[in-house]
């Protein structure tokens, strides 16, 4: 039997393969009824729920023949459409937090809606935070947007994976609309110039951050003035 779609193979025990599925939960916000449905489906198919680091809920321990049924009964989209795409946009509570400097949830949800599943040379994570505490580990994300009192900071190239890399600050003091535009410019530039399989941070190191910053800011200024 072929591996089921939108499922990850877990550990193989005594020759038995089990799989995990992770539904899309934008921003980590979920209504109680949907949370109950996830629990009921997991229980029906003898799965185990795991709260992931990416603000999602994984159902693990599933048999291959049950994966499609699980997706049908959930009626939800998968969190990751492809290994070469934008994954979920991680967000802090922002407007629910006393430390927030901007209502970054609005921007975060707009980024999630726009870039969810968008094709990229390699898996790409976006993080959004409402203050410089940068909850959701924004400085370790491929693209980060951080709110400050005078506007938004945009960062690039972070990674907490196999090759750790602290992100670089592209620019500061952006409005919400301009922060969104700069993220779009960065994604487009990355798609147009990086090679398949190349992480954003590795691509930046290859061409140097100075060149990356100059190129995306020049394009950003042109787009902003249209």
C-alpha positions in Angstrom: 0.0 0.0 0.0 1.3 3.4 -0.9 1.9 5.9 1.9 -1.2 7.9 2.6 -1.3 11.5 1.4 -0.8 14.4 3.9 0.5 12.1 6.6 3.9 11.5 8.2 5.3 8.1 8.8 6.0 7.6 12.5 8.2 4.9 14.1 7.9 1.4 12.8 7.3 -1.1 15.7 7.3 -4.8 15.0 6.8 -4.1 11.3 3.7 -2.0 12.0 3.7 1.4 10.3 1.7 4.2 11.9 1.1 7.7 10.7 0.3 11.2 11.9 -1.8 13.9 10.4 -1.7 17.6 11.3 -4.7 19.8 10.4 -4.3 23.4 9.6 -5.2 25.7 12.6 -4.5 29.3 11.5 -2.6 31.2 14.1 -3.2 28.5 16.6 -6.8 29.7 17.3 -9.5 27.1 17.3 -13.2 27.1 18.2 -14.3 24.7 20.9 -16.6 22.7 18.6 -13.7 22.0 16.2 -11.4 21.1 19.1 -14.0 18.6 20.3 -14.3 17.2 16.7 -10.6 16.6 16.5 -10.7 14.8 19.9 -13.6 12.6 18.8 -12.0 11.6 15.5 -8.7 10.8 17.3 -10.6 8.7 19.8 -12.5 6.8 17.1 -9.4 5.8 15.2 -7.3 5.2 18.4 -5.0 8.1 17.8 -3.0 10.1 20.3 -3.2 13.9 20.3 0.1 15.9 20.4 0.2 19.7 20.8 3.0 20.6 18.4 5.6 23.4 18.6 4.0 25.0 15.5 0.7 25.9 17.3 -1.1 22.9 15.8 -2.6 19.6 17.0 -1.3 16.4 15.6 -3.2 13.1 15.6 -0.5 10.3 15.7 -0.6 6.6 15.9 -3.0 6.1 13.0 -3.1 3.1 10.7 -2.5 3.8 7.0 -6.0 2.7 5.9 -7.6 5.1 8.4 -5.7 8.3 7.3 -8.1 9.2 4.5 -11.1 8.5 6.7 -9.7 10.8 9.4 -9.2 13.7 6.9 -12.8 13.2 5.5 -14.3 13.2 9.0 -12.2 16.2 10.2 -13.2 18.3 7.1 -10.0 20.3 7.6 -7.1 21.3 5.4 -3.6 19.8 6.1 -1.2 22.1 7.9 1.6 21.4 5.3 0.8 21.0 1.6 4.3 20.3 0.5 7.8 20.1 1.9 8.6 22.9 -0.5 6.1 25.5 0.6 5.3 28.0 3.3 4.2 26.2 6.5 1.9 27.7 9.1 2.4 31.3 10.2 3.1 31.2 13.9 1.7 34.1 16.0 1.8 35.3 19.6 -1.4 36.3 21.3 -0.7 40.0 20.5 -3.9 41.9 21.0 -4.7 39.6 24.0 -1.3 40.4 25.6 -0.5 43.5 27.7 3.0 43.7 26.2 1.8 44.0 22.5 2.9 47.2 20.8 0.7 46.6 17.7 -2.2 44.3 16.9 0.0 41.9 15.0 -2.7 39.2 14.9 -4.4 41.1 12.0 -1.2 41.1 10.0 -0.4 37.5 11.0 -3.7 36.2 9.8 -3.4 38.1 6.5 0.1 36.6 5.9 -1.3 33.1 6.8 -4.2 33.5 4.4 -2.0 34.8 1.6 1.0 32.5 1.9 -0.4 29.3 3.3 0.9 26.5 1.0 2.7 28.9 -1.3 5.5 27.3 -3.3 9.1 28.0 -2.1 12.5 26.4 -2.8 12.4 24.7 0.7 10.1 24.6 3.7 9.6 28.1 4.9 8.4 29.2 8.3 7.0 32.7 9.1 6.7 34.0 12.6 4.8 37.1 13.8 5.1 38.8 17.2 3.4 41.7 18.9 6.5 43.0 20.7 10.2 42.6 20.8 10.0 39.7 23.2 9.4 37.9 19.9 7.4 35.0 21.3 7.0 32.2 18.8 10.8 32.3 18.4 10.5 34.7 15.5 14.3 35.2 15.3 14.6 31.6 14.3 12.1 31.7 11.5 12.9 32.0 7.8 10.8 35.2 7.8 9.9 37.2 10.9 7.7 40.2 11.6 8.0 41.8 15.0 6.0 44.8 16.2 7.6 47.7 18.0 6.2 51.1 19.2 7.2 52.8 15.9 6.2 50.0 13.5 7.2 46.6 12.4 10.6 44.9 12.1 11.1 42.3 9.3 13.8 39.6 9.7 15.0 36.9 7.4 17.1 33.7 7.4 16.5 32.3 10.9 16.7 28.6 11.6 16.5 26.4 14.7 17.1 23.2 12.8 20.1 21.1 11.9 22.2 24.2 11.1 21.2 26.9 13.5 21.1 30.5 12.3 20.0 33.7 13.9 18.0 35.9 11.5 19.1 39.2 10.1 17.1 42.4 10.3 16.1 43.7 6.9 14.5 46.9 8.1 12.5 48.5 10.9 9.6 51.0 11.4 7.2 49.7 8.8 3.5 50.1 8.7 1.3 47.0 8.7 0.7 47.3 5.0 4.4 47.9 4.2 5.4 44.9 6.4 3.1 42.7 4.4 4.4 44.1 1.2 8.0 43.5 2.2 7.3 39.8 3.1 5.7 39.4 -0.3 8.8 40.9 -1.9 11.1 38.5 0.1 9.1 35.4 -0.9 9.1 36.4 -4.5 12.8 37.2 -4.5 13.6 33.9 -2.8 11.5 32.0 -5.3 13.1 33.7 -8.3 16.8 33.4 -7.2 17.3 30.4 -4.9 17.8 26.8 -6.1 15.5 24.0 -5.3 16.1 22.6 -1.8 18.0 25.7 -0.6 16.8 27.2 2.7 16.4 30.9 2.8 19.2 31.3 5.4 21.6 29.3 3.3 20.7 31.3 0.2 21.3 34.5 2.0 24.7 33.3 3.2 25.6 32.3 -0.4 24.9 35.7 -1.9 25.6 37.7 1.3 23.1 39.5 3.5 24.2 42.9 2.1 23.2 41.9 -1.4 20.0 40.3 -0.3 19.0 43.4 1.7 19.9 45.8 -1.0 18.0 43.8 -3.7 14.8 43.3 -1.7 14.7 46.9 -0.4 15.1 48.3 -3.9 12.3 46.1 -5.1 10.2 47.0 -2.0 10.6 50.7 -2.7 9.6 50.3 -6.3 6.5 48.3 -5.3 5.6 50.8 -2.5 5.7 53.7 -4.9 3.5 52.2 -7.6 
